[in-house]
């Protein structure tokens, strides 16, 4: 992962105690251009738990100028 220099979106559910925000923040250091989005009301599976918020975060990330 440390060789990838493109933009990376990391998602975490704010209700996840397994692979949540704390662990995902550590992953930010693995990439040169990474961003973390914490999805409110979601657990580990953000797409299943909060599909609208997850899709909005992904769309916003993809719409950012590069």
NUFIKOL-245738 format. One record per atom (N, C-alpha, C): residue in three letters; x, y, z. Coordinates in steps of 0.2 Angstrom, whole numbers, plus 5000, padded with zeros to 4 digits. Layout:
! residues N
ALAXYZ;...
! end
This chain:
! residues 66
UNK500449945000;UNK500050005000;UNK500450065000;UNK501050065003;UNK501450125004;UNK501750154997;UNK501650114992;UNK501950134985;UNK501350164981;UNK500750154983;UNK500250184979;UNK500150264981;UNK500250304976;UNK500250374977;UNK499550414975;UNK499050374973;UNK498450404971;UNK498050414977;UNK497450454976;UNK496950464981;UNK496650404984;UNK496550404990;UNK496250344994;UNK495650364999;UNK495150334998;UNK494550355003;UNK494550295008;UNK494550305014;UNK494450255019;UNK493850265023;UNK493450215023;UNK492750225027;UNK492750185033;UNK492450215038;UNK492350185045;UNK491650205047;UNK491350155050;UNK490750165054;UNK490850195061;UNK490450245063;UNK490550275070;UNK490350225075;UNK489950175073;UNK489750125078;UNK490150055078;UNK490750055074;UNK491149995073;UNK491649995079;UNK491649935083;UNK492149925088;UNK492649885085;UNK492549855079;UNK493049805077;UNK493549835072;UNK493349865067;UNK493849905063;UNK493549975062;UNK493550005067;UNK493250075067;UNK493750135066;UNK493450195068;UNK493850255066;UNK494550245069;UNK494650225075;UNK495350225078;UNK495850185074;UNK495650125072;UNK496150085068;UNK496150115061;UNK495650145058;UNK495750165051;UNK496150235051;UNK496150275056;UNK496550325057;UNK497350305056;UNK497450255059;UNK498150225058;UNK498350205051;UNK497850185047;UNK497950175040;UNK498050235036;UNK497850285038;UNK497950355034;UNK498750365033;UNK499150345037;UNK499850345036;UNK500150305031;UNK499850255029;UNK500050205024;UNK500050235017;UNK499650295016;UNK499550325009;UNK499750395009;UNK500050415004;UNK500250485003;UNK499650535002;UNK499050515000;UNK498450554998;UNK497850515001;UNK497750515007;UNK497150475010;UNK496750515014;UNK496150495014;UNK495650535018;UNK495150485021;UNK494950505027;UNK494550455031;UNK493850495032;UNK493350455030;UNK492650475031;UNK492350425036;UNK492050455042;UNK491750415047;UNK490950425045;UNK490650365044;UNK489950365043;UNK489550355049;UNK489150405050;UNK488650405057;UNK488150355056;UNK488050315062;UNK487550265063;UNK487750205060;UNK488350195057;UNK488550135054;UNK489050095058;UNK489050025057;UNK489549985060;UNK490049965055;UNK490249905056;UNK490849885051;UNK490649885044;UNK490049865042;UNK489849865035;UNK489449935034;UNK489749985032;UNK489450045031;UNK488950045025;UNK489150015020;UNK488650005014;UNK487949975016;UNK487949925020;UNK487349895022;UNK487049935028;UNK487449965032;UNK487149995038;UNK486850065036;UNK487250105032;UNK487050175030;UNK487150185023;UNK486850155019;UNK486950155011;UNK486950225009;UNK486450265011;UNK486450335008;UNK487050375010;UNK487250375016;UNK487850415019;UNK488450385016;UNK488550325015;UNK489150295012;UNK489150315005;UNK488650305001;UNK488650324994;UNK488750404993;UNK488550444997;UNK488650514997;UNK489450534998;UNK489750495003;UNK490450505004;UNK490850484998;UNK490650424995;UNK491050404989;UNK490950454984;UNK490350474982;UNK490250524977;UNK490650584978;UNK490650614984;UNK490950674985;UNK491750664984;UNK491950604986;UNK492750584985;UNK492850584978;UNK492450554974;UNK492550544967;UNK492450614963;UNK492050654966;UNK491950724962;UNK492550774964;UNK492950754969;UNK493450804970;UNK493950814964;UNK494150874963;UNK494650884958;UNK495350854959;UNK495650824955;UNK496250784956;UNK496850824952;
! end
